[in-house]
Amino acid sequence: MPSLIHFTLDPFSRRIRLALAEYRLPVELINEEPWNPSADVLELNPAGTLPIFLENATTAICGIEAIGEFLEETKSALTSLIPGTSFERAETRRLMGWFDGKFYAEVSEPVLTEKLIRRFLPAGQGGGGPDVARVRHAMSRLRWHLSYIGHLADRRPWLAGQYFSLADLAAAAHLSAIDYFGGIPWADYPAAESWYQRMKSRPSFRPLLADTVRGVRPAPHYADLDF
Amino acid sequence: MPSLIHFTLDPFSRRIRLALAEYRLPVELINEEPWNPSADVLELNPAGTLPIFLENATTAICGIEAIGEFLEETKSALTSLIPGTSFERAETRRLMGWFDGKFYAEVSEPVLTEKLIRRFLPAGQGGGGPDVARVRHAMSRLRWHLSYIGHLADRRPWLAGQYFSLADLAAAAHLSAIDYFGGIPWADYPAAESWYQRMKSRPSFRPLLADTVRGVRPAPHYADLDF
């Protein structure tokens, strides 16, 4: 069976777990803490990033774009997650780049670093309490992103257009990692909320909502399908 | 004719210019300064990133991964730049992710921000002289990347394996933007140097080496094919 080296709240790992479930490809999950990559992980992926998809014991695929495209090229017999014309595929990829570049830098990375990763780092390597101002700034940028998601969801059946795609999974993966800590102002962005409710109701989402991180409880409404 | 909104020393713009030349697709180039995106650019690409590929007057492709994959899907009749099996294609994409994520964050972004962009920004927005310590740190990270490029170039005909690919163009585009300012310790990394000499000698590279940025002279050896 293929396996995936991942971390529960890593948005990139979450996207690939969702994609694997949508492709109906069972995998063995192997947990890894991204703030302290093991020698095994660095041997497989010198960049040290997660997730790593192991097609078999000797073949590792690394890098979020590489894994997404590899799965689409080799596992999409039943379901395509980069569907449509070349223009439609470009829109899916543009939005993946948006969430992995802009949303990650402005929202996911600061929230995850401050609220989660600092708890596990030694004091000399940035460990300690969260930088509250950094979290506040990220949560204010989040509003702008929720408004953009709502803008797209208002005009299109799915974020990239007429088809459900990796763009929806990318966005939902990032948002779900933040949502673990609560504080997303869903009520102010009804179009984004209703799109996210559709995402959260998919069977592929179920396992992510059941996962927890040691020592960090999810926000009360994290796993609710009506939130 | 298609057009490309780009900035001369932007590594992402450079990669797509190189790819278009390798695909033998003539384009009209439209200059843009990325530190001050125009309303037109933000209308085409709300992320404000360059380059933007305009297939025609009404269709813009945005996002570096989206543009690369779009060109490969639609323009690769003569030359493929993501060639090979799905595993080989994954390696090309892993390395593109490496250069656009890790190399950009550690080397290109700090060098370009400090040595170039600060000159053009108003004082209140980060304009002024370079942060010399930040440049020094980036140039020390560059050594590690040159050693990784040499490691790959020593073992493979091209960076991603047996085929010339977008991974070579991604790496060369980032390096060439840094090389404009000089100071790359090529002599210490002969395998990387000899790979870069091969890249620089390609006809696709010629126009990039002739380009200059207003008010900033390139290092003396920037355009030499023997350096």
Contacts between the chains, C-beta under 8 A, distances in Angstrom:
chain1	res1	chain2	res2	distance
A	46	B	148	7.0
A	47	B	97	7.6
A	47	B	98	5.7
A	47	B	101	7.3
A	47	B	102	5.5
A	49	B	101	7.6
A	59	B	87	6.6
A	61	B	87	7.6
A	61	B	90	4.8
A	61	B	94	7.4
A	62	B	94	5.1
A	63	B	90	7.8
A	63	B	93	6.1
A	63	B	94	3.9
A	63	B	96	7.9
A	63	B	97	3.8
A	63	B	98	7.1
A	64	B	97	6.7
A	65	B	65	5.3
A	65	B	93	5.1
A	65	B	96	7.0
A	65	B	97	5.3
A	66	B	90	4.4
A	66	B	91	7.5
A	66	B	93	3.7
A	66	B	94	4.4
A	66	B	97	6.3
A	67	B	90	7.5
A	69	B	69	7.4
A	69	B	89	7.0
A	69	B	90	7.1
A	69	B	93	5.8
A	70	B	86	5.7
A	70	B	87	7.8
A	70	B	89	7.4
A	70	B	90	4.5
A	70	B	93	7.8
A	73	B	86	4.6
A	73	B	89	7.0
A	74	B	86	5.2
A	86	B	70	5.6
A	86	B	73	4.6
A	86	B	74	5.2
A	87	B	59	6.5
A	87	B	61	7.6
A	87	B	70	7.7
A	89	B	69	7.0
A	89	B	70	7.3
A	89	B	73	7.0
A	90	B	61	4.8
A	90	B	63	7.7
A	90	B	66	4.4
A	90	B	67	7.5
A	90	B	69	7.1
A	90	B	70	4.5
A	91	B	66	7.6
A	93	B	63	6.0
A	93	B	65	5.0
A	93	B	66	3.7
A	93	B	69	5.8
A	93	B	70	7.8
A	94	B	61	7.4
A	94	B	62	5.1
A	94	B	63	3.9
A	94	B	66	4.4
A	96	B	63	7.9
A	96	B	65	7.0
A	97	B	47	7.7
A	97	B	63	3.8
A	97	B	64	6.7
A	97	B	65	5.3
A	97	B	66	6.3
A	98	B	47	5.7
A	98	B	63	7.1
A	101	B	47	7.3
A	101	B	49	7.6
A	102	B	47	5.5
A	148	B	46	7.0
